[in-house]
Amino acid sequence: MIEKILARASGQDRVGVGDTIVCEVDMNVLIDLMFQYWHEPLALADPERTAIIMDHAVPAPTLGDAQSGILARKFAAKFGIDRFYDVGRHGICHQVIAENALALPGQVLTCTDSHTCAGGAYNCAARGLGPAEIIAILCTGRTWFTVGPTIRYELVGELPAGVGGKDVFLHIAGTWGDATNCNLEFGGPGVASVPMNDRRTIATQAAEISADFATFGADQVCIDFLAAHGAGGYIAAAPDDDASYVDVRTVDLSTLEPHVARPGRVSGNAVPISQIESRPVDQCFIGSCANGQLEDLRIAAEILDGRQVAVGTRLIVTPASQTVYRDAVRLGYVQKMADAGAVVTNSTCGACFGYHLGVIGDGEVCLTASTRNFRGRMGSPSAEIYMAATATVAASAITGRITDPRVETS
């Protein structure tokens, strides 16, 4: 899939592993943190292929973040950038990208956030790049990539109840470890049982095993999702029958159980929950681009409904966008979570990267449904961060220790 997309974008019939190509970028996304390193370009290649999303520090928690917001607003106005998602329309960039169909099948999307591979859920070649390269794309509309080898994950069976995209990813990370400088491709008959929110969770988390791109096919589930968000006119990419892969790995979805990654990393460090110690937790966190989607809030609300967060445990829930927040309020999810003792915050990257709205302190233990669990990620370097799916985090908030959601909610 990725070779097909990059070939189209570079104007070639074919590209292969090891080729370095220059390609057109269909959508270039800037986030608020970008403006901390800002050098305004003298010209903009195409305002229609540019978006700005306020997401990491919203509303501004520091004076520096407030100044970044001023620069972002001036830049959008100066160059006539219509796709500007300011405070009130904001959200974690990958959620806003999904809601506004900015990542489309067969196209190339770039952004300054490392989890930009999330867009691969929509059959898009999406990748995070550094600030200097993003500014170069603003000026030229193009970037370069070296084509890496592709690992194919053949999904078979169907997802069992209570098992989600995060569990699929943790199984992959725990079983096969890193995929450095490789592309990941997901296909097979089991994909049909994986809803779009879980596909995005899987694609998002691919950054944690050092993959370049992570791409799903544009099946009917994907096409229907994009149509519901006003998208059309794209040309999807599918692999040829004789496509070459560096490895093909089969994942039987029907055999999976909830997984947990132990502190420090996810690669080679995630195990089925039946093998994890029942560790007491000080904070549980549900949110981020990986697991702050509306479906995550629904799962959490259903588990928490009529129950209480354990004494001595904090539960922080951060919706992935203002749209998700509004929908969760309308559907009663926020009320159920708040009644259970959870704190539901504004939409932002906040606690996920240890910036605000849920930083953890010295020696604390956190169970998170966010994207990363390395030392110091969410606050103190002496804190320990376990990673799991939303259902596991919500169930654990009730018991105050790492808990199998299939037991707690049965």
Buried (B, 14 or more C-beta within 10 A) or exposed (E): BBBBBBBBBBEEEEBEBEBEBEBBBBBBBBBBBBBBEBEEBEEBBBBEBBBBBBBBBBBBBEEEBEBBBEBBBEBBEEBEBEBBBBBEBBBBBBBBBBBBBBBBBBBBBBBBBBBBBBBBBBBBBBBBBEBEBBBBBBEBBBBEBEBBBBBBBBBBBBBBEBBBBBBBBBBBBBEBBBBEEBBBBBBBEBBEBBBBBBBBBBBBBBBBBEBBBBBBBBBEBBBEBBEEEEBEEBEBBBBEEEEEBEEEBEBEBEEBBBBBBBBBBBBEBBBBBEEBEEBEBBBBBBBBBBBBBBBBBBBBBBBBBEBEBBEEBBBBBBBBBBBBBBBBBEBEBBBBBBBBBBBBBBBBBBBBBBBBBBBBEEEBBBBBBBBBBEBEBBBBEEBBBBBBBBBBBBBBBBBBBBBBBBEBBE
